[in-house]
């Protein structure tokens, strides 16, 4: 049976849209973003965690945290492990808590880019930027979450976290070190 091209395209769109959403997701009728609740988080690094029950990884949308092996430097030039600190920060805010995420889109690694939070920390990305544990992620120089820019500026002014001295932008650090880590911390 041959279907006209328009019907084939519509069927393909529906198939893709509904097979890419986790089983515990709900699609809002007001937008096509999926809300996933009751995620059990196992932290991979400072901006990524996985639900070990289904293996799905989530990367916090709009931020970029230091990589696990990355160091920053105090104003006195002393190295400190900003990647390990960011990973610990995220773990302390999600492990053992119910995490809810609004999925924005998948990334090239199969992770879901999402805005996530808990009852105690409704927007984990904003909190990490505010505490100086992450930078605002920029795609070709443009912030993916402009609402986080004032939080980043304040963290810089107050010398919080990575802003207490010098730090290489995490994207540049990954490029220089060819890094892509994927080991979870529970």
N, C-alpha and C positions, 0 to 999 in steps of 0.2 A: 504494500500500500504506500503510495507516494503522497507526502504532505507538502503543501506549498512552503516555500522558503521562510515566509513570515512565521508560520506555525512551528517550523523546526527551530527557528531562532528563539521563540518564546519558550518552547519546551526546554531548550538548552539552558536558557537563563534560569528558569525555575529549578532545573536539576542541579546546576552549580550552586545556586543560592541556598538550597535546602540541604545539600549534602556537605557543606562546608561549616555548618554550625554544630557545636557540641550538643549532645543529647540533653543536657540540663539547661539549655539556652531557651530564652523566650524572645520572640521577635515583636517589637513594638509596632503598633499599627501607625504610629506617627513618623517613624523612620525605619530604615532597614538594618540598624545596628542591633546586634544580639546582646542580651543581658544574660550573663552566666553567674549563677550564685552558688554558694556552698562549695567553693573551691578549696581543696586542702593543699596548701602551698608548701612546696619543697624548693628552697631558694637555690638558684644556679649561680647568679652573680648579683651585682647591685641594682640591676634593673630588670631581671628576668627570673621567673619562677615556673615550676611545673606542677601539675596535679598528678601525683603518682598513680591515681586510680585509673586514669585514661591516657596518661602520657602526654597530654596537651601542654605545651609551653606558652606562657604569656609574657610579653615584653611590655613594660610600662610605656605608654604612648607619651610623646612630648618631652622625654628626658633622655639623658645619656649619663650613666654613672661610670666611674673609673672601673677598669677591668680588674679582675681578681689579683693579678700580679703587678698592677701599676702602683707606682709611688707618686706622692706629691712632696712638696718641700715647704718647710716652715719658713718664716721670714728670716730665720737664722741659717737657712740652708740645710737643715736636718731632714733627711728622708723619713717619710712615714707612709704606711701602706694604705693609701686611700681606697684602693679596690677592695681590700679585705674589710676595711671599716664600713664601706658602703654595703657590702654583702651582709655583714653582721647587722647593720642598721635595718635593712629590709627584712632579714630573718626575724629580728626582734619585734617587728611590726606585723608579720603575717603568719608565722608558724604557730599552729595551735589556735588560730582564729578563723572564722568564716570570712573568706574573701569573695567579694562580688566584683565582676568586671563587665564593662560595656565594651564589646569588641568593636574596634574601629575598622580594621582590615587585617588580612594575613600579611606577613612579611616574606621575603625571599627564602628564609630558613624554615618556613612552616610554622613559625610562632604566630600567635594572635597578638597584634598590636592592640592594646586595650588601656582604658582608663579604669583603674582598680582602686578599691578601698576596703576598709573594714569598718565596723561600728565605731571603733576608737579613732581611726584615721581615714576619713571618707575619701580623700584624694591622696593616694600614696605618692604620686608623681610630684604634686605641689609641695607636699611635706618634705620630700627629699631635696628639692630645689631650695626650699626655704631654709633648710638646715645646712645647706652647703654640701650635701652628699651627692649631688648630681648637677649637671648643667642642662640648660634648655637645649633640646635636640634641634639642630638646624639642618635642613635639607637644601643643599645648594645655597647656603647662607640665609635661608628664610626659616624662622622658627615654626615648628610644626604645632606648637601650642603657645601662641602669643600671650595668653593670660598668665603664663609663668614668668615672663620677662621681668615684671616688677619684683617678684620674689627673688629672682636671681640677682638683680641689682642690689636689693637690700642685703642679701647674704654676702655679696662682694664687699659692700660698704662696711658691714659689721665683721668682716674677716671670719666668717663661719666656715667650718669644714675645709674643703679644698681651697677656699679663698684666703686662708691664713698665710699663704705664701705663694709659691709658684706651682702650677700644675699644667701638664700637657693635656690639651683637649682629648677626651677619650677616643674619638674617631681617628684623630691623628696618631694616637698611641697604638691603636689597633692596626692602622696602616703600616706603621714603622715596625711592629712586632708580628704582623700577620696572625693576629689572635682571633680565635672564635672558640670560647670555652663553653662546655655544656655538661658540667658535673654538678649535681644537686647537693645542697647542704640541708639536712633536716634537723 
